[in-house]
């Protein structure tokens, strides 16, 4: 059995018993972690549904990667900057693949309670949507006025350098 999981913005192909190094996850050595973002799972060439599938892992250690030196230089400008970085890592051992997420029964009533709240919010959303349209209609009128005001200012600006040149 294998699975492809996503953690820390990267994807890993894992099987029970594998050890992987991922970006830092919260926890101490010996703690168990559930990786819930399973992208693909299967056995050989047969693929399984990933709905509610989790990958159970155990934290072996928290570690740091090798230091990476960041050096910036611009030639002939006396510009040099040196910085370093050590990425925080977590070493995981995959325990099992295939546990299901525990679905909460209390979540269903909350969803039903949220549905009426959305219907009440809909008229407010319509009012908010109508307000920007009114502002949009008013904005072109203001823009027209500003272009009319700008035209005489430009003409005055053109005349001013000519007057200075004559003196």
C-alpha positions in Angstrom: 0.0 0.0 0.0 1.3 3.5 -0.9 0.0 7.0 -0.7 1.1 10.4 -1.9 0.7 13.1 0.8 1.2 16.8 0.7 2.8 18.6 3.7 4.9 21.8 3.8 4.0 22.6 0.2 5.7 19.4 -1.1 4.5 16.0 -2.1 5.9 12.7 -0.8 5.3 9.1 -1.8 5.0 7.0 1.4 4.4 3.5 2.4 4.2 2.0 5.9 7.6 1.8 7.5 9.1 4.6 5.4 11.1 7.5 7.0 10.7 10.9 5.4 12.1 14.3 6.2 9.5 17.1 5.9 9.4 20.8 6.9 8.8 21.4 10.6 5.6 20.1 12.1 4.5 20.9 15.7 5.3 18.2 18.2 8.1 16.4 20.0 9.9 13.2 19.4 7.5 10.2 20.0 4.3 12.2 19.2 2.0 10.9 16.5 0.9 13.0 13.6 -1.9 12.5 11.1 -1.3 13.6 7.5 -4.8 14.4 6.2 -3.9 15.9 2.8 -3.7 12.6 0.9 -3.6 13.1 -2.9 -3.5 9.5 -4.1 -3.5 6.1 -2.6 -3.3 2.6 -4.0 -1.9 -0.9 -4.0 0.2 -1.7 -7.0 -1.6 -0.4 -10.0 -5.0 -0.3 -8.3 -6.0 3.2 -7.0 -8.3 3.8 -4.0 -10.5 6.7 -3.1 -8.9 9.2 -0.8 -12.1 10.6 0.7 -11.4 10.8 4.5 -8.1 8.8 4.2 -5.3 9.7 6.6 -1.7 8.7 6.9 -0.6 8.1 10.5 3.0 9.0 11.3 5.3 9.2 14.3 7.8 12.0 14.9 11.3 10.5 15.2 13.2 13.8 15.7 13.1 17.6 15.1 16.3 18.6 13.2 17.9 21.4 11.2 19.1 21.1 7.6 22.6 22.1 6.5 23.3 25.8 6.4 22.7 27.5 3.1 24.8 30.6 2.4 23.1 33.5 0.6 25.6 35.9 -0.9 24.5 38.9 -2.9 27.0 41.0 -4.8 26.8 43.8 -7.4 30.1 44.2 -9.2 31.8 47.6 -9.3 29.4 49.0 -6.7 31.1 47.9 -3.4 27.9 46.0 -2.5 28.1 42.7 -0.7 25.6 41.0 1.6 26.0 37.7 3.3 23.3 35.8 5.1 22.7 32.2 6.0 19.7 30.0 6.6 19.1 26.6 8.3 15.7 25.1 7.6 13.8 23.5 10.5 12.9 19.9 9.7 10.9 17.0 11.1 11.8 13.4 10.6 8.7 11.2 10.3 8.2 7.4 10.3 5.0 6.3 8.5 3.0 4.0 10.8 0.0 3.2 8.7 -2.1 4.3 5.7 -5.8 3.9 5.5 -7.3 5.3 8.7 -10.4 7.3 8.2 -11.0 10.8 9.6 -13.4 10.9 12.5 -16.4 12.7 11.3 -18.2 14.8 13.9 -21.9 14.3 14.3 -22.2 17.7 15.9 -21.0 19.3 12.7 -24.3 18.6 10.9 -26.5 20.7 13.2 -24.0 23.6 13.0 -24.2 23.4 9.2 -28.0 23.5 9.3 -27.9 26.5 11.7 -25.5 28.3 9.3 -27.8 27.9 6.3 -30.6 30.2 7.6 -27.9 32.7 8.6 -26.7 32.8 5.0 -30.3 33.5 3.7 -30.6 36.4 6.1 -27.2 37.7 5.0 -28.2 37.6 1.3 -30.3 40.8 1.3 -27.4 42.6 3.0 -25.1 41.4 0.3 -27.5 42.7 -2.4 -27.5 46.1 -0.7 -23.7 46.1 -0.6 -23.5 45.0 -4.2 -25.8 47.9 -5.2 -23.8 50.5 -3.4 -20.6 50.2 -5.5 -22.7 50.5 -8.7 -24.0 53.9 -7.5 -20.5 55.0 -6.7 -19.4 53.8 -10.1 -22.0 56.0 -11.7 -20.9 59.0 -9.7 -17.3 58.4 -10.5 -17.4 59.1 -14.2 -19.1 62.4 -13.5 -16.3 63.4 -11.2 -13.8 62.3 -13.7 -15.4 64.5 -16.4 -15.2 67.5 -14.1 -11.6 66.8 -13.3 -10.6 66.7 -17.0 -12.4 70.0 -17.6 -10.5 71.5 -14.7 -7.2 70.0 -15.9 -7.5 71.5 -19.4 -7.3 75.2 -18.3 -4.5 74.3 -15.9 -2.4 72.8 -18.7 -3.0 75.9 -20.9 -1.8 78.1 -18.0 1.2 75.9 -17.5 2.2 76.3 -21.2 1.8 80.1 -21.0 4.0 80.4 -17.8 7.3 79.2 -19.4 6.7 81.5 -22.4 6.3 84.5 -20.1 9.5 83.7 -18.2 11.4 83.4 -21.5 10.3 86.9 -22.6 11.7 88.5 -19.4 
